[in-house]
Amino acid sequence: MSDELFPKARSAEILGELSAWTSVADVMAAARILEERTVPGDQPENLLLMPLEHTEPAFEQIFVVLLGYLMDGYVVPSQKVAVCRALDPQITEATETALQALRFRPTVLVGRIHAMHDKRAFFIQDQPAAIELIRAPLNCLMGLYLDKYEYTKSLCDMVAEAEEKTGGRPTIFHRPYADACLPSFIEAACFYSLGLEVGTRFASPGLANIDNAYRAVNVQTLPPVDPAVLGAAIQDGQRMLDALR
């Protein structure tokens, strides 16, 4: 991935948004696992299987990149740890500290699941508490990624078909309008990895432009996005809303 378009620290921060998918119940279960006082219903596991829905090497490779960013960005939500301690007084201060310090540092292998007709899958191994915490964020990531990959792949197939029929390749580039940052980032990663363009026809590297469109104020710039540009767009959008009142 391009360090210019996908700076590592910012990429980790964006994928770290998936931390919010760790529920209070997940944190409580992880605390019990750490304290070795599991209850019926707890199922400590050190392995998580994630089947691959597509056989193309690119599908696997892009997910590995996204997984790496998640590894760097994931933290246990501190507010949920605090709620857990309020709900379960047995959770000690030492466990709270351990949860806050816990990071997702798995061993990742690719293999086949015999029970699923030898379907390829990621075998993600980590300590049981980490697996408990990361399960929902990983499932969310895979769901978002699958949607964005399939959309981008369909565009790539269209470009290939056009080239075969006409000898020319239409230019398709990633231009998010009002998507949230996380799905936009995942889609941009798919565009970049599958050979489509990431950027805009209305801005060049180092420059930015604000498009006062009919339905939205669109910030058109190459990542990483300048916060000042976003601030100006927000103010512009507010003025548009005020004018409608």
C-alpha positions as CSV (number, residue, x, y, z in Angstrom):
1,M,0.0,0.0,0.0
2,S,1.2,3.5,-0.7
3,D,2.5,5.3,2.3
4,E,1.4,8.6,0.7
5,L,-2.2,7.6,0.2
6,F,-2.4,5.3,3.2
7,P,-0.2,6.6,6.0
8,K,0.4,3.8,8.5
9,A,-0.5,5.7,11.7
10,R,-3.7,7.2,10.2
11,S,-4.7,3.9,8.7
12,A,-4.4,2.2,12.1
13,E,-6.4,5.0,13.6
14,I,-9.2,4.4,11.1
15,L,-9.3,0.7,11.5
16,G,-9.1,1.2,15.2
17,E,-12.7,2.5,15.0
18,L,-13.7,-1.2,14.9
19,S,-12.8,-1.4,18.6
20,A,-16.3,0.0,19.2
21,W,-17.7,-3.3,18.1
22,T,-16.3,-5.0,21.2
23,S,-19.4,-5.2,23.5
24,V,-19.6,-4.8,27.2
25,A,-20.5,-8.5,27.4
26,D,-17.3,-9.4,25.4
27,V,-15.2,-7.3,27.8
28,M,-16.8,-9.0,30.9
29,A,-16.1,-12.4,29.4
30,A,-12.5,-11.5,28.7
31,A,-12.1,-10.3,32.3
32,R,-13.4,-13.6,33.6
33,I,-11.0,-15.4,31.3
34,L,-8.1,-13.4,32.6
35,E,-9.2,-14.0,36.2
36,E,-9.8,-17.8,35.5
37,R,-13.3,-17.7,36.8
38,T,-15.4,-18.5,33.7
39,V,-19.1,-19.2,34.0
40,P,-21.3,-21.5,32.0
41,G,-21.7,-20.0,28.5
42,D,-18.1,-18.7,28.4
43,Q,-16.1,-20.5,25.7
44,P,-12.5,-19.5,25.9
45,E,-10.8,-20.1,22.5
46,N,-7.4,-19.3,21.2
47,L,-8.4,-19.8,17.6
48,L,-10.8,-17.9,15.3
49,L,-11.6,-19.2,11.8
50,M,-12.5,-16.7,9.1
51,P,-13.6,-18.4,5.8
52,L,-12.6,-16.7,2.6
53,E,-15.6,-16.0,0.3
54,H,-13.4,-15.5,-2.8
55,T,-10.6,-17.5,-4.2
56,E,-8.7,-14.7,-5.9
57,P,-5.3,-14.1,-4.3
58,A,-6.1,-10.3,-4.2
59,F,-9.0,-11.0,-1.8
60,E,-6.7,-12.7,0.7
61,Q,-3.9,-10.1,0.2
62,I,-6.1,-7.0,0.8
63,F,-7.6,-8.5,3.9
64,V,-4.1,-9.2,5.3
65,V,-3.3,-5.5,4.9
66,L,-6.5,-4.4,6.6
67,L,-5.9,-6.9,9.3
68,G,-2.4,-5.4,9.9
69,Y,-3.9,-2.0,10.4
70,L,-6.5,-3.4,12.8
71,M,-3.7,-5.0,14.8
72,D,-2.0,-1.6,15.2
73,G,-5.2,0.3,15.9
74,Y,-7.3,-2.0,18.2
75,V,-7.7,-1.0,21.8
76,V,-10.2,-2.2,24.4
77,P,-12.8,0.6,24.9
78,S,-12.0,2.1,28.2
79,Q,-15.6,3.2,28.8
80,K,-16.8,-0.4,28.5
81,V,-14.1,-1.6,30.9
82,A,-15.4,1.0,33.4
83,V,-19.0,-0.2,32.9
84,C,-17.9,-3.8,33.4
85,R,-16.3,-3.0,36.7
86,A,-19.5,-1.3,37.8
87,L,-21.6,-4.3,36.8
88,D,-19.2,-7.0,38.1
89,P,-17.4,-5.9,41.3
90,Q,-15.2,-9.0,41.2
91,I,-13.2,-7.5,38.3
92,T,-10.1,-6.3,40.0
93,E,-8.0,-3.2,39.3
94,A,-5.2,-5.4,38.0
95,T,-7.6,-7.0,35.5
96,E,-8.7,-3.5,34.4
97,T,-5.1,-2.6,33.8
98,A,-4.5,-5.8,31.9
99,L,-7.5,-5.2,29.7
100,Q,-6.4,-1.7,28.9
101,A,-2.9,-2.9,28.0
102,L,-4.2,-5.9,25.9
103,R,-3.4,-5.7,22.2
104,F,-4.4,-7.9,19.3
105,R,-1.2,-9.6,18.3
106,P,-2.2,-12.8,16.5
107,T,-0.5,-15.5,14.6
108,V,-2.3,-15.7,11.3
109,L,-2.2,-18.8,9.0
110,V,-4.1,-19.7,5.9
111,G,-5.5,-23.2,5.6
112,R,-8.6,-25.2,4.6
113,I,-11.6,-26.1,6.7
114,H,-12.4,-29.7,6.0
115,A,-15.9,-29.4,7.4
116,M,-16.7,-26.7,4.8
117,H,-15.6,-28.7,1.7
118,D,-12.0,-27.6,2.2
119,K,-12.8,-23.9,1.9
120,R,-9.8,-21.7,2.4
121,A,-9.8,-19.6,5.7
122,F,-7.7,-17.5,7.9
123,F,-6.7,-19.3,11.1
124,I,-6.2,-16.5,13.7
125,Q,-4.6,-17.5,16.9
126,D,-4.2,-15.4,20.0
127,Q,-4.7,-15.6,23.7
128,P,-8.3,-16.5,24.6
129,A,-9.1,-13.0,26.1
130,A,-7.9,-11.3,22.9
131,I,-10.0,-13.7,20.7
132,E,-13.0,-12.9,22.9
133,L,-12.6,-9.2,22.4
134,I,-11.7,-9.1,18.7
135,R,-14.3,-11.5,17.4
136,A,-17.0,-8.9,16.7
137,P,-14.6,-6.3,15.3
138,L,-13.2,-8.9,12.9
139,N,-16.6,-10.0,11.8
140,C,-17.6,-6.4,11.2
141,L,-14.4,-5.8,9.2
142,M,-15.0,-8.9,7.0
143,G,-18.5,-7.8,6.4
144,L,-17.5,-4.3,5.3
145,Y,-14.6,-5.6,3.3
146,L,-16.6,-8.3,1.5
147,D,-19.1,-5.6,0.4
148,K,-16.4,-3.2,-0.8
149,Y,-14.3,-5.9,-2.5
150,E,-17.2,-7.3,-4.5
151,Y,-18.3,-3.8,-5.6
152,T,-14.7,-2.9,-6.7
153,K,-14.2,-6.3,-8.4
154,S,-17.3,-5.7,-10.5
155,L,-15.8,-2.4,-11.7
156,C,-12.5,-4.1,-12.5
157,D,-14.4,-6.7,-14.5
158,M,-16.3,-4.0,-16.4
159,V,-13.0,-2.2,-17.3
160,A,-11.5,-5.5,-18.5
161,E,-14.6,-6.2,-20.6
162,A,-14.5,-2.7,-22.1
163,E,-10.8,-3.1,-23.0
164,E,-11.5,-6.4,-24.7
165,K,-14.3,-5.0,-26.8
166,T,-13.0,-1.5,-27.6
167,G,-9.3,-1.6,-26.9
168,G,-9.6,1.3,-24.4
169,R,-9.8,1.2,-20.6
170,P,-12.3,3.6,-19.0
171,T,-10.9,5.5,-16.0
172,I,-12.7,4.7,-12.7
173,F,-11.5,6.3,-9.5
174,H,-12.5,6.3,-5.9
175,R,-14.5,9.4,-5.0
176,P,-16.4,9.0,-1.7
177,Y,-19.1,11.5,-1.2
178,A,-20.8,11.1,2.2
179,D,-19.5,7.7,3.4
180,A,-18.1,7.4,6.9
181,C,-14.4,7.3,7.1
182,L,-14.0,3.5,7.8
183,P,-16.0,2.1,4.8
184,S,-14.5,4.8,2.6
185,F,-11.0,3.8,3.6
186,I,-11.7,0.1,3.0
187,E,-13.2,0.8,-0.4
188,A,-10.2,3.0,-1.3
189,A,-7.9,0.2,-0.3
190,C,-9.8,-2.1,-2.6
191,F,-9.6,0.4,-5.5
192,Y,-5.8,0.9,-5.0
193,S,-5.0,-2.8,-4.7
194,L,-7.1,-3.8,-7.7
195,G,-5.6,-1.2,-9.9
196,L,-8.3,1.5,-10.0
197,E,-7.5,5.1,-9.2
198,V,-7.7,6.6,-5.7
199,G,-8.2,10.3,-5.8
200,T,-10.3,12.8,-7.6
201,R,-10.4,14.6,-10.9
202,F,-10.9,17.9,-9.1
203,A,-7.8,18.0,-6.9
204,S,-4.1,17.3,-7.3
205,P,-1.6,16.0,-4.6
206,G,-1.1,18.7,-2.1
207,L,-4.2,20.6,-3.2
208,A,-7.8,20.4,-2.2
209,N,-11.1,21.6,-3.5
210,I,-14.6,22.0,-1.9
211,D,-17.5,21.1,-4.2
212,N,-20.7,22.8,-3.3
213,A,-22.9,20.0,-4.7
214,Y,-26.7,19.9,-4.5
215,R,-27.0,17.2,-1.9
216,A,-23.8,17.5,0.1
217,V,-20.6,19.5,0.5
218,N,-18.0,17.2,-1.0
219,V,-14.4,17.5,0.1
220,Q,-12.3,16.5,-2.9
221,T,-8.7,15.8,-2.0
222,L,-6.1,13.1,-1.9
223,P,-5.4,11.4,1.5
224,P,-4.3,12.2,4.1
225,V,-7.1,14.7,4.4
226,D,-6.2,18.1,5.9
227,P,-8.4,18.8,8.9
228,A,-8.6,22.5,8.0
229,V,-10.2,21.6,4.7
230,L,-12.8,19.4,6.5
231,G,-13.5,22.3,8.9
232,A,-14.1,24.7,6.0
233,A,-16.4,22.2,4.4
234,I,-18.4,21.8,7.6
235,Q,-18.8,25.5,7.9
236,D,-19.9,25.7,4.3
237,G,-22.4,23.0,4.8
238,Q,-23.8,24.7,7.9
239,R,-24.3,27.9,5.9
240,M,-26.2,25.9,3.3
241,L,-28.4,24.4,6.0
242,D,-29.0,27.8,7.6
243,A,-30.1,29.2,4.2
244,L,-32.8,26.6,4.0
245,R,-34.4,27.5,7.3
